[in-house]
Amino acid sequence: MFSRLSLAALPLAAALAFAGTASAAELRSSAMVSTNAVTLGDLFDDAGDAAQAIVTDAPAPGTAMDISVSRISLIARRNGVAWRNTTGLTHVTVARSGVAVPEAEVSAAIAAAITNQTPSLLSTAKLQVDYANGASGIQVAETAARTVKVEQIAFNTRTGYFDVLLRAPADDLSSAPRRVSGRAYPIVDVPVLTRDVAPGDVVRSQDVDWIKLPADRVSNNIITAQASLVGMSPRHPLRTGEPLRTSDVQPPVVVAKGATIDMSYVTGSLTLLARGRAIQSGAVGDTIDVVNPRSNRTVQGIIDGPNHVRIEAMSAPRLVDLKS
């Protein structure tokens, strides 16, 4: 019959051998590191005194790599780690932690490199950088500077596609260059409305937001300056979020056709005032015809405010007639 034995009942050498087998190191199927090297301590649950033995260089921050189990086994045996591959592992995936370099920093470096290489690409537009994978994915060690430097760049001026090698941090010559690809193209900031605006309304500064459009989609008649929109009135209903043309807006009408208005002529200390009826509608700065309903005489005036026109010198003599 077989009996259950305790370690205490075994000879000392056998007990130590049994204990060593029972506490043998176990290999992890994956690991996360934060330094430049992958050690046995990163890969095994219990590497003992061999924990600091280096297996290989770590991947770049924010990336991962596979290490073959045969390589790990060789390093383990050389450093006295008791381990047998009983699970059939073929590789261990090792990832390295890191912090992301801000996308704005990466995009600015790429845009600057493209602009330096192709100075004719931009006029007044900015360069939009889009990445093939949705993000640059550039990370650095947690204690490193979050900077990048473009080492090499290939840019197709026709399609806008780029392929670059980046070094991060920018001044770390020991860091391996990282490849990033995507598309870069000129864009223009265009003002749009944050609410629907109807004819007769006046656009206010709080009604304006900004969107980015590819420069080749912005024609010469598209409004690109806030000053060209604020204070204007729609010629037809305008919808939220849509680029606007110069023909979509006009200065607000401050004198309506048929309205009774005030007219004035000022020269030195002399001021002549009269009332009249507008024959035309107009905005500030427009020249319109005004008639005196009593004398039926017409004079031209420049609109300088709501229901008010300014009479120029050539029409001033007729202003006296309008008062009769």
Secondary structure as UniProt FT lines:
FT   HELIX           7..9
FT   HELIX           12..22
FT   STRAND          30..33
FT   STRAND          37..39
FT   HELIX           40..43
FT   HELIX           48..50
FT   TURN            51..52
FT   STRAND          54..57
FT   TURN            61..62
FT   STRAND          64..68
FT   HELIX           69..78
FT   TURN            79..80
FT   STRAND          91..96
FT   STRAND          99..100
FT   HELIX           103..117
FT   HELIX           119..121
FT   STRAND          126..131
FT   TURN            132..133
FT   STRAND          139..140
FT   TURN            142..143
FT   STRAND          149..155
FT   TURN            157..159
FT   STRAND          161..167
FT   TURN            170..171
FT   TURN            173..174
FT   STRAND          178..193
FT   TURN            199..200
FT   HELIX           205..207
FT   STRAND          208..214
FT   HELIX           215..217
FT   TURN            220..221
FT   HELIX           226..228
FT   TURN            229..231
FT   STRAND          233..234
FT   TURN            240..241
FT   HELIX           246..248
FT   STRAND          249..250
FT   STRAND          253..255
FT   TURN            257..258
FT   STRAND          260..267
FT   TURN            268..269
FT   STRAND          270..278
FT   STRAND          282..283
FT   TURN            284..285
FT   STRAND          287..291
FT   TURN            293..295
FT   STRAND          298..305
FT   TURN            306..307
FT   STRAND          308..311
FT   HELIX           313..315
FT   HELIX           316..323
//
